[in-house]
Amino acid sequence: MRSGVGQRIDFYDDPSAPRATSLVPSANVVVTNEAGEVLLVRRSDNGNWALPGGAMDLGESLPETAVRETLEETGIQVEITGLVGIYTDPRHVILYTSNGEVRQEFSVVLSARLIGGAPTTSEETTEVRWTSAREIDSLPMDRSMRLRLDQFFAAPRDVHLG
């Protein structure tokens, strides 16, 4: 993790977790390539592996958010192909130490296919790589990301609500 950058700390069903102060719509993206691998990023704010994604900006749609965030974080251009799930569990809160914000989870996970670009890191990522389903279990990852990926691989055409 880079110095001077705040941390992201995820809490799940933790009685000592701080109380949520905001709700911010965000998108995560399950991008697959022709080999069936998934695009993952290693986050600079907590060192965990995750799907690319981030907060929705005013004036954009959620699919536009997904495409923008994927390109910004990974260098990969994508086309949205579907909906994986909607994740809004109030027991999952995220503390951003840079400003003290505590968000309740609100993530819409979309599926996408690769249309261009090459894996490239950003300020938000220290690694970007294509990963097979069997490799994912060995990577450090927050439980919410693991749940999203497990559900995608178990039933890629189903929509998951949580």
NORZI-V333048 format. One record per residue. RES is the residue in one small letter. OMEGA is omega in radians with two decimals (999 if undefined). D_LAST is the distance of its C-alpha to the last C-alpha in Angstrom with 2 decimals. Layout:
BEGIN
res=RES omega=OMEGA d_last=D_LAST
res=RES omega=OMEGA d_last=D_LAST
END
This chain:
BEGIN
res=m omega=-3.12 d_last=29.68
res=r omega=3.09 d_last=32.15
res=s omega=3.13 d_last=34.04
res=g omega=3.14 d_last=33.71
res=v omega=3.10 d_last=30.05
res=g omega=3.12 d_last=27.55
res=q omega=2.96 d_last=24.85
res=r omega=3.14 d_last=21.09
res=i omega=3.14 d_last=19.92
res=d omega=3.06 d_last=16.32
res=f omega=3.08 d_last=15.74
res=y omega=3.08 d_last=13.05
res=d omega=-3.06 d_last=13.72
res=d omega=-3.11 d_last=17.30
res=p omega=3.12 d_last=19.73
res=s omega=-3.14 d_last=21.93
res=a omega=3.05 d_last=19.46
res=p omega=-3.14 d_last=20.81
res=r omega=3.13 d_last=19.55
res=a omega=3.12 d_last=17.57
res=t omega=-3.12 d_last=20.14
res=s omega=3.09 d_last=18.43
res=l omega=-3.05 d_last=15.55
res=v omega=3.09 d_last=16.19
res=p omega=3.12 d_last=14.60
res=s omega=3.10 d_last=14.60
res=a omega=2.90 d_last=14.50
res=n omega=-3.03 d_last=14.32
res=v omega=2.99 d_last=16.31
res=v omega=3.14 d_last=16.70
res=v omega=3.10 d_last=20.47
res=t omega=3.06 d_last=22.40
res=n omega=-3.08 d_last=26.18
res=e omega=3.12 d_last=28.62
res=a omega=-3.13 d_last=28.54
res=g omega=3.11 d_last=24.80
res=e omega=-3.12 d_last=24.20
res=v omega=3.10 d_last=21.36
res=l omega=3.11 d_last=22.34
res=l omega=3.06 d_last=21.37
res=v omega=2.97 d_last=22.67
res=r omega=-3.05 d_last=23.78
res=r omega=3.12 d_last=23.00
res=s omega=-3.08 d_last=26.15
res=d omega=3.08 d_last=24.55
res=n omega=3.10 d_last=23.25
res=g omega=-3.13 d_last=24.54
res=n omega=3.02 d_last=21.25
res=w omega=-3.08 d_last=20.46
res=a omega=2.95 d_last=17.66
res=l omega=3.05 d_last=16.94
res=p omega=3.10 d_last=19.08
res=g omega=3.14 d_last=17.81
res=g omega=-3.02 d_last=18.17
res=a omega=3.08 d_last=18.45
res=m omega=3.09 d_last=19.41
res=d omega=3.03 d_last=23.05
res=l omega=3.10 d_last=24.72
res=g omega=3.10 d_last=26.34
res=e omega=3.06 d_last=24.06
res=s omega=3.11 d_last=21.41
res=l omega=3.05 d_last=18.07
res=p omega=3.07 d_last=19.60
res=e omega=3.07 d_last=22.63
res=t omega=-3.10 d_last=20.65
res=a omega=3.14 d_last=19.25
res=v omega=-3.13 d_last=22.81
res=r omega=-3.10 d_last=24.44
res=e omega=3.12 d_last=22.30
res=t omega=3.13 d_last=22.64
res=l omega=-3.13 d_last=26.39
res=e omega=-3.04 d_last=26.83
res=e omega=-2.96 d_last=25.15
res=t omega=-3.03 d_last=26.39
res=g omega=-3.09 d_last=29.32
res=i omega=3.06 d_last=27.65
res=q omega=-3.07 d_last=27.73
res=v omega=2.99 d_last=25.05
res=e omega=-3.13 d_last=24.48
res=i omega=-3.11 d_last=21.02
res=t omega=-3.12 d_last=20.59
res=g omega=-3.14 d_last=17.16
res=l omega=3.08 d_last=13.46
res=v omega=-3.12 d_last=11.25
res=g omega=3.10 d_last=7.78
res=i omega=-3.03 d_last=6.32
res=y omega=-3.05 d_last=4.75
res=t omega=-3.07 d_last=6.02
res=d omega=-3.12 d_last=5.94
res=p omega=3.08 d_last=9.66
res=r omega=3.11 d_last=10.66
res=h omega=3.07 d_last=10.65
res=v omega=-3.06 d_last=13.80
res=i omega=3.10 d_last=16.16
res=l omega=3.03 d_last=19.91
res=y omega=-3.04 d_last=22.26
res=t omega=-3.13 d_last=25.66
res=s omega=-3.12 d_last=27.65
res=n omega=3.11 d_last=27.19
res=g omega=3.13 d_last=25.40
res=e omega=3.07 d_last=22.40
res=v omega=-3.09 d_last=19.24
res=r omega=2.89 d_last=16.11
res=q omega=3.13 d_last=12.81
res=e omega=3.03 d_last=10.10
res=f omega=-3.06 d_last=9.91
res=s omega=3.00 d_last=9.84
res=v omega=-3.09 d_last=10.29
res=v omega=-3.12 d_last=11.22
res=l omega=3.02 d_last=14.33
res=s omega=-3.11 d_last=16.75
res=a omega=3.05 d_last=20.40
res=r omega=3.11 d_last=23.79
res=l omega=3.02 d_last=26.51
res=i omega=3.11 d_last=29.40
res=g omega=3.10 d_last=31.39
res=g omega=3.12 d_last=31.97
res=a omega=-3.14 d_last=32.12
res=p omega=-3.11 d_last=29.92
res=t omega=3.13 d_last=31.03
res=t omega=-3.13 d_last=29.86
res=s omega=3.05 d_last=29.52
res=e omega=-3.08 d_last=29.61
res=e omega=-3.06 d_last=25.90
res=t omega=3.07 d_last=26.22
res=t omega=3.06 d_last=28.72
res=e omega=3.05 d_last=28.07
res=v omega=3.13 d_last=26.74
res=r omega=3.01 d_last=26.84
res=w omega=-3.01 d_last=25.94
res=t omega=3.09 d_last=24.42
res=s omega=-3.14 d_last=24.33
res=a omega=-3.10 d_last=21.45
res=r omega=3.10 d_last=23.65
res=e omega=-3.01 d_last=24.43
res=i omega=-3.11 d_last=20.90
res=d omega=-3.09 d_last=20.85
res=s omega=-3.08 d_last=23.89
res=l omega=3.03 d_last=22.65
res=p omega=-3.00 d_last=21.64
res=m omega=3.05 d_last=18.04
res=d omega=-3.09 d_last=15.41
res=r omega=-3.12 d_last=12.83
res=s omega=3.10 d_last=9.98
res=m omega=3.14 d_last=12.28
res=r omega=3.11 d_last=13.17
res=l omega=-3.13 d_last=9.75
res=r omega=3.14 d_last=9.61
res=l omega=3.10 d_last=13.22
res=d omega=-3.14 d_last=13.13
res=q omega=3.10 d_last=10.79
res=f omega=-3.10 d_last=13.09
res=f omega=-3.13 d_last=16.17
res=a omega=-3.09 d_last=15.35
res=a omega=-3.01 d_last=14.72
res=p omega=-3.13 d_last=15.67
res=r omega=3.13 d_last=16.14
res=d omega=3.03 d_last=12.98
res=v omega=-3.07 d_last=10.17
res=h omega=3.11 d_last=6.64
res=l omega=-3.13 d_last=3.78
res=g omega=999 d_last=0.00
END
